[in-house]
Amino acid sequence: MTDFTIASFNVKNLIGPDQEYYEFQSYTPEEYAWKRDWMADQLMALDADIIGFQEIFEEDALRDVIGEANKRTAALNAATIPDKSKGYHRKAIFRKLAIRPWDMDHLAFAPNAADQGPGQRRPGVAILSRFGFAEPPQVIQDLPEPLTIPFTALRGLEGEAGHYTLTRLSRPILRARIPIGDKVVTVFNCHLKSKLGEFIRPPGAEFAPEEDLTNYDPVGRALGAARAAMRRMAEAWVLRSFIVEELRQNNPVMVLGDFNDGEHAVSSEIISGEVPFKNYAWMLRHDAKSDRDRYSREESIQITRDVEAVRLHSAEKLFVRKSLRDMVYTSAFAGVFESIDQIYLSRHFHPDNPQRIADMTYFSVLNDHITDGSHPEAPYNKLASDHGQIMAYLTMLGDEDKAKR
C-alpha cells in the first residue's frame, strides 16, 4: 500500500520583492521575507506529497519558498530523527516525525498568458509532486478554437438568441499525470475567474465608469458581476470537458484548486457533473409521444451508470459524511464562511465503489490564520493567504485489499 497526500494552496499573490504585481501593489524586502517565512512554515505543516498552488506570479519566488522549506525540513529532521550513532531500537517512532524534502525538478509552473508586466501582472498556477510526473504537464489557457455558447431562442421568437464566446481562460489550468504506486493519476489544478466584476473601459477613458464608486452604478456593477459569473461557468465547462476526456479513458482523476464558488455553486456543479436522478423510469422519454412513454427499468439503470461513471466527488463532503463534522471552510468575508477551495475525486477513490484504487482516510484544512473581511486588520493582511489550505489523505489499495472486498 502507498499512503499519500494531496493539497491545494492559494498563496495570495506570490512574487519577489519590489515588483509591482497589481497597480501600486508590491512587497518590500521585509514583507517578502515575512511572506516567505509564513509560506515555508505552511508547507512544512502540510507536508503534502502533491501540492497545487494558485496565485503564483513568479516561478522563482515559489522556488525560493520551497528552498526555504527544504532547509527547515533538513534542520528539523537533524534535530528529531536519531542518526546511526543512536542505539535506540524504536527509531520508527521518530521517523514518523520526519518531513521529506521536495525535489525542485518536480515542480511544474503554468504562467498566465495574459500577464502584461508591472502593475498588470496576472497569476499562474503550479504543481509540486514528490512522485515526479509520468510525462510533461500540459498548460491549458488559450483555446485552439473560440468556444461559442449559443442561447436557445425563447418560444414565440425566431432567429439569433445571442451567444457567449470565450477564447482564453482568465487563468491557466495545469494538467499533470502523476505516478503513484503502480497507478498514474491525472491531476488538474485550476483557479477559476473570481467574483470581482468585469467592467469595460471605454476607448480613451482612464477607467470604466462602474469603477467610480463615488458615482455608484448598481445596474452596471450587476452586469460586471454577471460577466464574471458567465466567464467562471464557461471556464468550468472547459475544465469539465478535459475531465470527461480522462474519465472516458478510465484514468483516475483528481481536480483541485480555487473554484471561487461554494461546493453547491453552478461552476462547481459543472466541474463535478450531474447528480443522477433517483429513478429515470419515472421520467418521460426524450421522444415521448404520450404520458406513458417513460424510460424502462433497464434504461434507468444504464443512464444512472453512465452518469456516475463521469462524476467527481468532493473530498470535503466525503470527509464530512465519514466524520460527522458539521463545517469546513476555507474563506471568510463579511460574515460568510464557505469553502471555495476544493479537492474533487473521481469514482476511482469513492468509498462506495468496490473497484476503487484508493481510500480517502482523512481531510484537513489549515484556516486558523483567516480573518473575516470586516476585521480592522484584514485588508492589510497580505503576508499570509486569505484562503485556507486543504489536504486529502489517501491510501492506495493493493491487490490483497481488493481481494478482501
Legacy VTK file of the C-alpha trace (Angstrom):
# vtk DataFile Version 3.0
C-alpha trace
ASCII
DATASET POLYDATA
POINTS 405 float
0.000 0.000 0.000
1.067 3.576 -0.697
-0.057 6.400 1.567
-0.047 9.848 0.010
-1.475 13.314 0.475
-2.674 15.942 -1.986
-3.204 19.603 -1.098
-4.418 22.877 -2.577
-2.706 26.118 -1.574
-3.823 29.551 -2.780
-0.806 31.562 -1.655
-2.304 35.037 -2.276
-0.106 36.960 -4.705
3.355 35.380 -4.558
6.055 37.460 -6.220
9.539 38.674 -5.279
10.225 41.991 -3.521
9.963 45.416 -5.138
7.882 44.158 -8.060
4.507 45.734 -8.785
2.050 42.919 -9.446
-1.259 44.810 -9.381
-1.357 48.588 -9.708
0.525 50.212 -6.798
0.873 46.850 -5.017
4.221 45.249 -4.227
6.196 43.739 -1.334
9.075 45.434 0.401
12.065 43.132 1.023
10.924 42.824 4.648
7.345 41.961 3.663
8.548 39.384 1.165
10.795 37.807 3.812
7.831 37.557 6.171
5.623 36.040 3.463
8.314 33.513 2.536
8.682 32.654 6.234
4.941 32.060 6.625
4.652 30.009 3.435
7.630 27.809 4.309
6.012 27.031 7.659
2.697 26.236 5.947
4.424 23.864 3.517
6.013 22.032 6.432
2.691 21.884 8.265
1.044 20.389 5.186
3.959 18.047 4.354
1.944 17.077 1.269
3.177 14.790 -1.490
1.293 16.689 -4.211
0.541 20.401 -3.898
-1.419 22.558 -6.300
-0.549 26.261 -5.947
-2.630 29.209 -7.136
-1.771 32.913 -7.486
1.855 32.398 -8.448
3.120 35.489 -10.243
6.723 34.357 -10.425
8.198 30.857 -10.535
11.476 32.000 -8.929
9.632 33.209 -5.836
7.906 29.834 -5.450
11.227 28.020 -5.827
12.656 30.351 -3.179
9.847 29.400 -0.774
10.261 25.673 -1.453
14.026 26.000 -0.963
13.462 27.692 2.395
11.036 24.930 3.409
13.598 22.293 2.420
16.275 23.996 4.578
13.949 23.999 7.570
12.984 20.408 6.867
16.634 19.332 6.937
17.208 21.181 10.213
14.092 19.694 11.804
14.943 16.155 10.718
18.505 16.525 12.018
17.171 17.595 15.398
14.432 14.963 15.791
15.487 11.824 13.918
18.143 9.607 15.588
21.202 9.027 13.418
23.152 5.774 13.078
25.121 6.515 16.220
21.969 6.197 18.357
21.141 2.704 19.553
17.526 3.304 20.431
15.633 0.375 18.890
12.333 2.166 18.345
13.598 4.614 15.763
10.398 4.066 13.747
8.599 6.244 16.263
10.891 9.149 15.443
10.761 8.519 11.710
7.098 9.468 11.814
8.259 12.970 12.713
10.356 13.248 9.569
9.390 15.532 6.686
10.545 14.616 3.211
12.012 17.481 1.170
10.594 18.373 -2.240
12.615 17.947 -5.429
12.817 21.213 -7.370
12.914 19.208 -10.598
9.383 18.041 -9.838
7.805 21.494 -9.951
5.590 22.409 -12.916
4.638 26.059 -13.400
1.981 27.450 -15.743
2.430 31.190 -16.334
-0.578 33.297 -17.235
-0.764 34.126 -20.941
-2.483 37.425 -20.039
0.455 38.666 -17.943
1.289 42.215 -19.079
4.163 43.320 -16.881
4.467 45.593 -13.817
1.152 46.774 -12.418
-0.774 44.486 -14.744
0.550 41.091 -13.769
-1.725 38.053 -13.917
-1.150 34.981 -11.728
-0.430 31.447 -12.831
-0.636 28.058 -11.127
1.855 25.325 -10.248
2.025 21.682 -9.143
4.750 20.248 -6.908
4.984 16.441 -6.808
7.193 14.190 -4.705
6.370 11.434 -7.201
7.511 13.424 -10.209
5.482 13.354 -13.432
4.741 10.498 -15.817
5.002 12.956 -18.727
5.472 16.714 -19.160
2.467 18.562 -17.647
0.152 20.426 -20.033
-0.919 24.064 -19.754
-4.493 24.850 -20.839
-5.407 28.526 -21.329
-5.609 29.732 -24.935
-8.295 27.706 -26.672
-7.395 26.271 -30.104
-10.832 27.328 -31.349
-13.105 30.000 -29.839
-15.729 28.495 -27.569
-19.145 29.826 -28.601
-22.058 29.059 -26.307
-25.344 29.776 -28.104
-28.536 30.503 -26.218
-31.855 28.890 -27.146
-34.455 31.140 -28.692
-37.469 31.617 -26.439
-40.732 30.170 -27.676
-42.566 32.541 -29.933
-39.328 34.140 -31.085
-37.183 33.192 -34.042
-33.632 33.854 -35.139
-30.441 34.502 -33.202
-30.945 34.287 -29.436
-27.477 35.528 -28.539
-24.317 33.713 -27.549
-21.236 33.930 -25.339
-17.768 33.433 -26.829
-14.610 32.523 -24.929
-11.132 32.438 -26.498
-8.908 32.391 -23.408
-9.287 31.318 -19.792
-8.639 34.040 -17.219
-6.009 31.807 -15.624
-4.324 28.638 -16.852
-5.353 25.107 -15.939
-2.440 22.753 -15.335
-2.901 19.065 -16.149
-0.321 16.638 -14.781
-0.166 12.860 -14.877
1.468 11.672 -11.676
2.690 8.117 -10.940
1.505 6.907 -7.529
2.350 3.322 -6.665
1.539 1.273 -9.758
-1.085 3.763 -10.991
-0.966 7.049 -12.895
-3.399 9.693 -11.634
-4.390 12.739 -13.693
-4.351 15.880 -11.548
-5.904 19.161 -12.665
-5.005 22.382 -10.839
-7.274 25.338 -11.579
-8.097 28.871 -10.473
-11.439 29.922 -11.923
-12.454 33.521 -12.559
-13.036 35.476 -9.349
-16.318 37.087 -8.325
-14.836 40.539 -8.925
-16.895 42.258 -11.599
-15.666 42.680 -15.169
-16.148 46.269 -16.312
-15.454 47.564 -19.814
-13.345 50.702 -20.130
-14.499 52.935 -22.999
-11.839 53.822 -25.636
-9.614 56.612 -24.370
-11.062 56.517 -20.854
-8.845 56.177 -17.789
-11.190 53.722 -16.096
-14.559 52.020 -16.512
-17.478 54.164 -15.264
-18.644 51.363 -12.954
-15.330 51.519 -11.087
-16.086 55.038 -9.860
-17.790 54.289 -6.548
-18.486 57.988 -5.914
-20.962 57.707 -8.807
-22.289 54.314 -7.822
-23.939 52.443 -10.701
-25.770 49.411 -9.274
-27.031 48.182 -12.636
-23.637 48.486 -14.314
-21.909 46.742 -11.437
-24.503 43.949 -11.540
-23.679 43.457 -15.231
-19.979 43.251 -14.295
-20.789 40.525 -11.770
-22.829 38.716 -14.427
-19.872 38.821 -16.837
-17.596 37.350 -14.156
-20.101 34.597 -13.386
-20.522 33.693 -17.059
-16.761 33.551 -17.532
-16.329 31.398 -14.436
-19.018 28.959 -15.573
-17.581 28.803 -19.100
-14.134 28.067 -17.660
-15.682 25.345 -15.506
-17.177 23.812 -18.654
-13.794 23.840 -20.410
-12.255 22.069 -17.418
-15.169 19.610 -17.362
-14.531 18.640 -20.983
-10.917 17.721 -20.169
-12.036 15.809 -17.063
-14.513 13.724 -19.048
-11.841 13.031 -21.674
-9.701 11.466 -18.928
-12.574 9.565 -17.303
-13.653 8.025 -20.592
-10.181 6.524 -20.797
-10.769 5.174 -17.259
-7.983 7.360 -15.900
-8.225 8.188 -12.179
-8.764 11.944 -11.810
-8.243 14.498 -9.070
-9.234 18.143 -9.523
-8.092 20.764 -7.060
-7.798 24.496 -6.781
-9.629 27.726 -6.142
-13.100 27.401 -7.694
-14.127 30.875 -6.422
-17.533 29.388 -5.621
-19.014 27.164 -2.947
-19.482 23.416 -3.323
-23.125 23.822 -4.424
-22.471 26.723 -6.819
-23.095 26.330 -10.539
-19.427 26.326 -11.563
-18.632 23.592 -9.015
-21.573 21.518 -10.229
-20.384 21.899 -13.830
-16.944 20.584 -12.851
-18.256 17.677 -10.766
-21.015 16.646 -13.165
-24.707 15.885 -12.779
-26.148 14.086 -9.782
-28.174 11.175 -11.191
-31.962 11.320 -10.894
-33.302 8.887 -8.321
-35.284 6.842 -10.823
-35.260 7.601 -14.552
-38.159 5.163 -15.004
-40.324 7.951 -13.581
-39.181 10.383 -16.270
-40.791 10.968 -19.652
-38.596 9.792 -22.511
-36.851 12.347 -24.693
-39.007 11.118 -27.613
-42.244 10.657 -25.659
-45.469 10.531 -27.655
-47.755 10.130 -24.630
-47.652 10.308 -20.819
-46.923 6.555 -20.776
-43.654 6.854 -22.717
-41.123 6.653 -19.910
-37.660 5.130 -19.673
-37.596 1.421 -18.901
-36.080 -0.002 -15.738
-33.127 -1.314 -17.747
-32.597 2.084 -19.383
-32.801 3.762 -15.969
-30.025 1.533 -14.655
-27.888 2.240 -17.730
-28.425 6.012 -17.548
-27.509 6.052 -13.864
-24.376 4.027 -14.576
-23.347 6.417 -17.372
-23.872 9.498 -15.184
-21.988 8.021 -12.227
-19.058 6.962 -14.404
-18.085 10.580 -15.116
-18.973 12.229 -11.803
-16.463 13.748 -9.390
-16.929 13.840 -5.630
-15.881 16.490 -3.129
-13.213 15.172 -0.760
-14.517 17.625 1.821
-18.063 16.253 1.618
-16.822 12.666 1.760
-14.949 13.556 4.936
-17.949 15.344 6.459
-20.040 12.237 5.776
-17.407 9.996 7.317
-16.530 12.099 10.355
-19.918 13.735 11.092
-18.054 17.030 11.203
-20.508 19.867 10.692
-18.464 22.537 8.928
-15.351 23.084 6.851
-14.426 26.482 5.414
-11.518 27.985 3.508
-12.744 31.564 3.164
-14.368 34.164 5.407
-15.682 37.508 4.264
-18.383 39.837 5.628
-19.684 37.159 7.967
-19.877 34.466 5.268
-17.830 31.316 5.838
-17.570 28.988 2.852
-15.351 26.522 1.027
-14.222 27.954 -2.293
-11.122 25.745 -2.462
-11.829 22.159 -3.395
-10.330 18.748 -3.996
-12.574 16.593 -6.199
-12.068 12.859 -6.712
-13.289 10.541 -9.454
-15.139 7.301 -8.687
-11.745 5.570 -8.545
-11.479 6.951 -4.995
-15.116 6.729 -3.853
-15.788 4.506 -0.817
-18.939 3.017 -2.368
-17.067 1.808 -5.452
-15.875 -1.805 -4.991
-13.357 -1.265 -7.810
-11.767 1.813 -6.222
-7.992 2.094 -6.256
-7.615 4.084 -3.035
-9.389 5.050 0.173
-9.519 8.593 1.495
-8.746 8.343 5.199
-8.796 11.994 6.298
-9.273 15.574 5.162
-7.788 18.629 6.837
-7.917 22.399 6.442
-5.439 24.950 7.773
-7.595 28.017 8.361
-6.572 29.380 11.754
-4.874 32.351 10.025
-8.045 33.514 8.261
-9.753 36.703 9.451
-13.176 37.930 8.451
-13.134 40.758 5.918
-14.739 43.105 8.456
-11.794 42.724 10.826
-9.860 46.033 11.060
-6.574 44.424 10.002
-7.982 42.163 7.300
-7.420 44.498 4.311
-3.739 44.773 5.216
-3.065 41.100 5.800
-1.207 40.416 2.563
1.659 38.438 4.084
-0.415 35.328 4.757
-3.109 33.933 2.481
-6.797 34.790 2.612
-7.524 31.128 1.823
-7.341 28.053 3.991
-5.097 25.268 2.747
-6.805 21.907 2.268
-5.378 18.404 2.095
-6.762 14.911 1.486
-5.050 11.824 2.891
-5.325 8.682 0.761
-4.112 5.099 0.786
-3.636 3.273 -2.499
-5.063 -0.245 -2.323
-3.082 -3.302 -3.379
-4.437 -6.480 -4.932
-4.751 -8.066 -1.492
-7.011 -5.257 -0.317
-9.221 -5.554 -3.405
-9.479 -9.313 -2.897
-10.990 -8.735 0.548
-13.881 -6.701 -0.834
LINES 1 406
405 0 1 2 3 4 5 6 7 8 9 10 11 12 13 14 15 16 17 18 19 20 21 22 23 24 25 26 27 28 29 30 31 32 33 34 35 36 37 38 39 40 41 42 43 44 45 46 47 48 49 50 51 52 53 54 55 56 57 58 59 60 61 62 63 64 65 66 67 68 69 70 71 72 73 74 75 76 77 78 79 80 81 82 83 84 85 86 87 88 89 90 91 92 93 94 95 96 97 98 99 100 101 102 103 104 105 106 107 108 109 110 111 112 113 114 115 116 117 118 119 120 121 122 123 124 125 126 127 128 129 130 131 132 133 134 135 136 137 138 139 140 141 142 143 144 145 146 147 148 149 150 151 152 153 154 155 156 157 158 159 160 161 162 163 164 165 166 167 168 169 170 171 172 173 174 175 176 177 178 179 180 181 182 183 184 185 186 187 188 189 190 191 192 193 194 195 196 197 198 199 200 201 202 203 204 205 206 207 208 209 210 211 212 213 214 215 216 217 218 219 220 221 222 223 224 225 226 227 228 229 230 231 232 233 234 235 236 237 238 239 240 241 242 243 244 245 246 247 248 249 250 251 252 253 254 255 256 257 258 259 260 261 262 263 264 265 266 267 268 269 270 271 272 273 274 275 276 277 278 279 280 281 282 283 284 285 286 287 288 289 290 291 292 293 294 295 296 297 298 299 300 301 302 303 304 305 306 307 308 309 310 311 312 313 314 315 316 317 318 319 320 321 322 323 324 325 326 327 328 329 330 331 332 333 334 335 336 337 338 339 340 341 342 343 344 345 346 347 348 349 350 351 352 353 354 355 356 357 358 359 360 361 362 363 364 365 366 367 368 369 370 371 372 373 374 375 376 377 378 379 380 381 382 383 384 385 386 387 388 389 390 391 392 393 394 395 396 397 398 399 400 401 402 403 404
